[in-house]
């Protein structure tokens, strides 16, 4: 799935449930990648909102999609 640079309610409204879950999964993976790198770099000093722009942006994009998933009553399972 191709994700837009800007995630907003208009884009979310165009997605069916299956597409929304796929986007959520893809964005979660991207966020976790950025988060893992930052946690390794900063250790115990890690603070999400004080991280680099890429981390914060990936978190915000994932959060918007994840909130839509919850609003639709869909279930997400991120196996690690």
Backbone as ProteinMPNN parsed JSONL, in Angstrom:
{"seq_chain_A": "XXXXXXXXXXXXXXXXXXXXXXXXXXXXXXXXXXXXXXXXXXXXXXXXXXXXXXXXXXXXXXXXXXXXXXXXXXXXXXXX", "coords_chain_A": {"N_chain_A": [[0.837, -1.173, 0.0], [0.539, 2.191, -0.833], [1.425, 4.914, 1.032], [0.267, 8.152, 1.927], [2.13, 11.258, 2.228], [1.015, 12.925, 4.027], [-1.183, 12.142, 6.48], [-4.582, 12.26, 6.902], [-8.022, 12.99, 7.922], [-9.59, 12.907, 5.617], [-8.245, 11.205, 3.835], [-8.243, 8.875, 5.387], [-10.954, 8.313, 5.403], [-11.361, 7.306, 2.878], [-10.531, 4.728, 2.926], [-11.158, 1.245, 3.103], [-11.961, -1.228, 5.63], [-10.05, -3.342, 5.548], [-7.955, -2.172, 4.102], [-7.349, -0.078, 5.832], [-6.416, -1.452, 8.089], [-4.137, -2.605, 6.967], [-2.633, -0.302, 6.411], [-2.283, 0.643, 9.009], [-0.72, -1.368, 10.115], [1.605, -1.165, 8.544], [2.443, 1.467, 9.133], [2.828, 1.248, 11.882], [4.968, -0.521, 11.997], [6.969, 1.056, 10.799], [7.099, 3.183, 12.663], [7.935, 1.747, 14.967], [10.47, 0.945, 14.113], [11.864, 3.409, 13.907], [11.615, 4.158, 16.591], [13.014, 2.135, 17.958], [15.646, 2.567, 17.065], [16.101, 5.124, 18.144], [15.811, 4.609, 20.891], [17.976, 2.92, 21.328], [19.999, 4.727, 20.822], [19.644, 6.749, 22.795], [19.123, 5.483, 25.197], [18.297, 5.245, 28.62], [17.489, 7.851, 28.722], [15.535, 8.264, 26.877], [12.879, 9.982, 25.407], [9.912, 10.216, 23.873], [8.655, 12.499, 22.548], [10.765, 14.211, 22.425], [12.436, 13.318, 20.588], [14.017, 12.806, 17.334], [12.753, 14.421, 14.323], [11.814, 12.53, 12.417], [11.059, 10.341, 13.972], [8.994, 11.412, 15.583], [7.165, 12.231, 13.618], [6.578, 9.759, 12.4], [5.347, 8.488, 14.542], [3.107, 10.153, 14.95], [1.694, 9.858, 12.515], [1.129, 7.096, 12.597], [-0.407, 7.052, 14.953], [-2.723, 8.54, 14.277], [-3.892, 6.852, 12.35], [-4.186, 4.522, 13.865], [-6.002, 5.414, 15.801], [-8.266, 5.72, 14.187], [-8.694, 3.064, 13.485], [-9.44, 2.035, 15.984], [-11.739, 3.585, 16.421], [-13.412, 2.485, 14.522], [-13.836, 0.066, 15.602], [-12.182, -2.086, 15.092], [-9.851, -4.813, 15.364], [-6.445, -5.023, 16.271], [-3.417, -6.764, 15.954], [-0.26, -6.863, 16.924], [2.249, -8.799, 16.509], [5.308, -9.592, 17.973]], "CA_chain_A": [[0.0, 0.0, 0.0], [1.258, 3.46, -0.884], [0.92, 5.82, 2.052], [0.519, 9.562, 1.614], [3.02, 11.952, 3.158], [0.168, 13.54, 5.057], [-2.343, 11.329, 6.849], [-5.642, 13.102, 7.454], [-9.329, 12.332, 7.979], [-10.118, 12.683, 4.26], [-7.609, 9.994, 3.325], [-8.731, 7.747, 6.176], [-12.339, 8.024, 5.001], [-11.369, 6.586, 1.601], [-10.041, 3.367, 3.134], [-11.99, 0.194, 3.67], [-11.375, -1.774, 6.851], [-8.846, -4.119, 5.232], [-6.906, -1.211, 3.736], [-6.993, 0.653, 7.046], [-5.585, -2.341, 8.905], [-2.838, -2.726, 6.297], [-1.922, 0.962, 6.633], [-1.917, 0.686, 10.427], [0.383, -2.307, 10.299], [2.779, -0.598, 7.881], [2.881, 2.641, 9.885], [3.322, 0.788, 13.177], [6.305, -1.077, 11.761], [7.862, 2.185, 10.571], [7.275, 3.851, 13.951], [8.757, 0.901, 15.854], [11.846, 1.001, 13.61], [12.429, 4.689, 14.365], [11.664, 4.144, 18.049], [14.095, 1.242, 18.366], [16.907, 3.269, 16.806], [16.235, 6.22, 19.115], [16.017, 4.028, 22.221], [19.365, 2.458, 21.379], [20.861, 5.905, 20.843], [19.51, 7.556, 24.01], [19.041, 4.651, 26.396], [17.333, 5.612, 29.657], [17.06, 9.247, 28.52], [14.555, 8.29, 25.784], [11.59, 10.668, 25.552], [9.357, 10.182, 22.518], [8.421, 13.804, 21.938], [12.019, 14.951, 22.319], [13.224, 12.602, 19.598], [14.156, 13.458, 16.027], [11.523, 14.643, 13.579], [11.33, 11.307, 11.764], [10.396, 9.539, 14.999], [7.746, 12.072, 15.974], [6.264, 12.17, 12.468], [6.109, 8.383, 12.225], [4.428, 8.224, 15.648], [1.871, 10.888, 14.713], [0.988, 9.218, 11.401], [0.608, 5.823, 13.09], [-1.438, 7.318, 15.955], [-3.951, 8.931, 13.585], [-4.481, 5.653, 11.734], [-4.57, 3.63, 14.954], [-7.239, 5.949, 16.383], [-9.352, 5.389, 13.265], [-8.93, 1.625, 13.655], [-10.202, 1.88, 17.231], [-13.064, 4.173, 16.221], [-14.211, 1.546, 13.716], [-14.026, -1.164, 16.374], [-11.374, -3.16, 14.519], [-8.831, -5.372, 16.25], [-5.085, -5.036, 15.742], [-2.522, -7.648, 16.673], [1.135, -6.676, 16.5], [3.112, -9.824, 17.087], [6.709, -9.135, 17.992]], "C_chain_A": [[0.886, 1.242, 0.0], [0.612, 4.414, 0.114], [1.214, 7.259, 1.66], [1.5, 10.165, 2.615], [2.227, 12.529, 4.325], [-1.061, 12.664, 5.278], [-3.376, 12.28, 7.456], [-6.984, 12.372, 7.36], [-9.912, 12.062, 6.594], [-9.54, 11.391, 3.671], [-8.131, 8.776, 4.065], [-10.137, 7.334, 5.753], [-12.417, 7.25, 3.685], [-11.002, 5.118, 1.757], [-11.133, 2.44, 3.659], [-11.277, -0.37, 4.892], [-10.079, -2.535, 6.594], [-7.679, -3.201, 4.892], [-6.423, -0.442, 4.963], [-6.09, -0.2, 7.932], [-4.2, -2.525, 8.293], [-2.001, -1.464, 6.505], [-1.444, 1.056, 8.07], [-0.706, -0.193, 10.694], [1.682, -1.729, 9.724], [3.324, 0.597, 8.671], [3.409, 2.264, 11.268], [4.739, 0.24, 13.039], [7.329, 0.045, 11.561], [8.14, 2.936, 11.878], [8.184, 3.045, 14.864], [10.219, 0.892, 15.41], [12.524, 2.275, 14.091], [12.597, 4.692, 15.888], [12.818, 3.281, 18.564], [15.451, 1.908, 18.196], [17.137, 4.349, 17.86], [16.468, 5.694, 20.524], [17.437, 3.503, 22.381], [20.326, 3.631, 21.509], [20.831, 6.625, 22.187], [19.42, 6.755, 25.298], [17.948, 5.12, 27.349], [16.821, 7.043, 29.508], [15.981, 9.372, 27.439], [13.269, 8.998, 26.203], [11.05, 10.834, 24.135], [9.286, 11.562, 21.88], [9.647, 14.712, 21.936], [12.958, 14.283, 21.318], [13.317, 13.374, 18.294], [12.814, 13.525, 15.294], [10.951, 13.392, 12.943], [10.58, 10.412, 12.748], [9.033, 10.131, 15.341], [6.727, 12.007, 14.84], [5.719, 10.762, 12.275], [5.123, 8.007, 13.328], [3.079, 8.896, 15.383], [1.052, 10.257, 13.597], [0.354, 7.909, 11.858], [-0.549, 6.062, 14.055], [-2.764, 7.706, 15.303], [-4.657, 7.72, 12.978], [-4.961, 4.693, 12.817], [-5.86, 4.111, 15.63], [-8.444, 5.644, 15.496], [-9.706, 3.904, 13.362], [-9.795, 1.39, 14.891], [-11.613, 2.428, 17.084], [-13.978, 3.243, 15.433], [-14.435, 0.217, 14.433], [-13.259, -2.352, 15.828], [-10.302, -3.6, 15.505], [-7.489, -5.408, 15.541], [-4.254, -5.97, 16.609], [-1.125, -7.468, 16.121], [1.98, -7.732, 17.201], [4.556, -9.362, 16.952], [7.649, -10.272, 17.858]], "O_chain_A": [[1.861, 1.322, 0.747], [-0.587, 4.686, 0.05], [2.282, 7.557, 1.125], [1.676, 9.642, 3.715], [2.712, 12.606, 5.454], [-1.872, 12.473, 4.372], [-3.082, 13.011, 8.402], [-7.074, 11.282, 6.795], [-10.65, 11.093, 6.414], [-10.264, 10.589, 3.081], [-8.43, 7.754, 3.448], [-10.468, 6.149, 5.747], [-13.429, 6.608, 3.406], [-11.147, 4.343, 0.811], [-11.918, 2.803, 4.535], [-10.125, -0.029, 5.157], [-9.115, -2.387, 7.344], [-6.554, -3.423, 5.338], [-5.228, -0.186, 5.112], [-5.099, 0.299, 8.466], [-3.204, -2.593, 9.013], [-0.797, -1.549, 6.747], [-0.324, 1.499, 8.325], [0.215, 0.197, 11.411], [2.734, -1.805, 10.36], [4.536, 0.72, 8.854], [4.339, 2.896, 11.768], [5.602, 0.513, 13.874], [8.434, -0.019, 12.099], [9.286, 3.283, 12.164], [9.103, 3.596, 15.47], [11.115, 0.836, 16.251], [13.633, 2.228, 14.623], [13.605, 5.173, 16.405], [13.515, 3.667, 19.502], [16.305, 1.826, 19.079], [18.235, 4.473, 18.402], [17.247, 6.278, 21.277], [18.032, 3.629, 23.451], [21.336, 3.548, 22.209], [21.872, 7.067, 22.673], [19.621, 7.303, 26.382], [16.814, 5.363, 26.936], [15.812, 7.4, 30.116], [15.56, 10.484, 27.122], [12.656, 8.66, 27.215], [11.656, 11.509, 23.303], [9.807, 11.766, 20.783], [9.571, 15.858, 21.493], [14.131, 14.642, 21.218], [12.761, 14.465, 18.166], [11.877, 12.79, 15.604], [9.734, 13.205, 12.926], [9.577, 9.795, 12.388], [8.033, 9.414, 15.38], [5.547, 11.753, 15.084], [4.529, 10.588, 12.014], [4.163, 7.28, 13.073], [2.029, 8.28, 15.569], [-0.166, 10.133, 13.724], [-0.807, 7.634, 11.553], [-1.561, 5.364, 13.994], [-3.82, 7.244, 15.735], [-5.876, 7.585, 13.083], [-6.038, 4.111, 12.69], [-6.711, 3.298, 15.989], [-9.525, 5.343, 16.001], [-10.88, 3.537, 13.325], [-10.767, 0.635, 14.844], [-12.573, 1.821, 17.558], [-15.188, 3.221, 15.659], [-15.143, -0.654, 13.927], [-13.634, -3.5, 16.068], [-9.9, -2.832, 16.38], [-7.399, -5.773, 14.368], [-4.369, -5.97, 17.834], [-0.834, -7.867, 14.994], [2.373, -7.561, 18.355], [4.954, -8.808, 15.928], [8.864, -10.072, 17.855]]}, "name": "protein", "num_of_chains": 1, "seq": "XXXXXXXXXXXXXXXXXXXXXXXXXXXXXXXXXXXXXXXXXXXXXXXXXXXXXXXXXXXXXXXXXXXXXXXXXXXXXXXX"}
